Amino acid sequence: MSRPLQLLPSLRRLLATVARSVGIFVPVFLVATFVTFALRSLSGLSPARLQLGEQATPEAIAAVEGQWGLDRPFLTQYAAWLGGVLRGDLGTSWVNGTDVATLIRLGLGVSLSVAALALVIGVVGGVALGTAAGLRPTSRVDRAVTALTTVLSVLPGFVVGIILVAVLAVGLGLFPSAGYAPLTSGVWPWLAHITLPALALSLDVVADVARQLRTGLVTAYRENYVTGAVVRGLGPRRILTRHVLRNATGPLLAVLGLKFPSLVGAAVVTEWIFGLQGFGRFANDSAQAGDVPAVQGVLVVSIVLVVSFNLVVNVLLGRVTPAAARGV
């Protein structure tokens, strides 16, 4: 059989996985955006209150809300807003009149840089620890890894961040203590500014990845196909790389599907410690200011990030684990 014909089943499985994910994404996106847009009506907030103060007259409030199009029927407003979202227009900030998409893009670049490096550190460290523990269950190595991951999982990121700043930035002067340098300024300045916050955020990822991989390896080694591989004379290294790891990484990938979006948006305190104007800090500032269009934009981008990253994870699961490829 020719190679193109051999690739057809894999391509069909890939397309089926993408189609299932998109089929889930569309209704979830519509429901989530509807609820997101309803925030203004539910909150009772108004741009007139922010611009004119609490003592504004009803006539002045009506005039400002008319300028923002808030006097139209709710569904008409939602349809116009959703159309803008689909075109990449997330509206205008009530606080400073700036395009929300521009503000989010500035903060998202910072947070994506930190989150990506934190994920890389977490995966590399977690895979190393999880493999060491999973290959020697109930041994001293396993117990040591279990104790270490327990400690890492309960350490607050802001505490780790403060320690890293005090020791590596202030004490040893190895890294900048605060601020951000874009990638356009050079790879080293960019890495130097994101390494400490990424380390602070990566510890929980290390712990989760190590625990999931350790459990997956122990479970996989108990399966009948491993016994069959041993009977056929396959070596331990080949059994691990060709059979065990493929089935043990399923739960690990599922965890990573949830971790990356949370790293992008949930690092408010860490961003404060390292002086980063990131996505999480922008979301927090917008919520405190009552800037509804900015909060709505943040939620929309968060939804897209979660669904997109989970789509990537589902595709990887379909390629790596046999059960996922069959849609199990």
Steps between C-alpha positions, in 0.01 A plus 500: 500500500638842403584753770226750396238226542645408839463862613129520409367333820717727716381805309137395538545451876666841525218669309241316711669623818509857373135479386388372843691776675360769271151356547542545874666842466223674305210454748732551798631823347150630427369423849813636668497823296129551571557463874807721474309775321221479757752611764419866449128454552557274800758730659302821459821682402494782249762714324302803614564411863875477432517823301247719683509361854222381728331842509427507125147588396282243320506717188881509493518125558255436216702722267829319572342155472349605168848591375616148590195339339370367832151632439435237233326164570721243673503246215582774248795605714614137534480436126706813426755412770530136384550615142781724620657214698500275192684778314750542785337816637454465877356846553630813668605543862263701714790630710739645242324462164774271365436201277463196730664263251813717499517508880454123522760436230762695697438301819450167327847507344655527845285228656538259208879533520507425873240222474676327209833493684330388821333216308831391346672502840205320659484229234876435495528490880176307547584239237843443655357459852194302389708257294748447785215424741286296258784267404575423867165494683514473883878558491689775679508698177122472470447611860742791458328618181159469666616711793660759272193534276278536807714789624509663154123477460427687825761775460321825403638651182534846653713362786728325252513820296610709799772246586625492141518879485681521835755227419557494124421861407594717800749270673691351207401744225449221247164623371305827488271536800211653304382617159465343158703515180326400174654238277583772248757638745697174487462140612713531814335815641160340431598174672668682789181689585260203477713227661426581866122544460491185286688307771256625762203382294653171385521322836133404506532375141804290597305341785190423292694365202718279725199358686298432186792339316599290799144368535474440125827306488411280798159423349637435151762255622222287647324458165505174303669653195813561710508134602460407134786730401725338761407154374588606144846594626479877473751692711396728791593817311289409197206394717516837677535720192279312253221369721484625858559872445237521224232383740635671810504850352124522444412636848810722485385666178152548643651686798709721273184593310376672814834629627612728219191726488508529879866601487413779258216650698547406864840653575382837632705496822810370321471777243478756780813361667703514179356828373341344192207662319354168395164360404403397853588839645306676225197282575524577870539875446209506254271315740585733788439806281163369383616511137243255361616499133855419614378220728285363218801506269711318758236229537468455123876466458510256795230287339691492171825409678340216695321352199796543263750341736262213572459450126878461473498257794220294345695473174810390692296247696368358175856461371659368818247280679320220314179531703467869424561435132199266498291770670480308829 
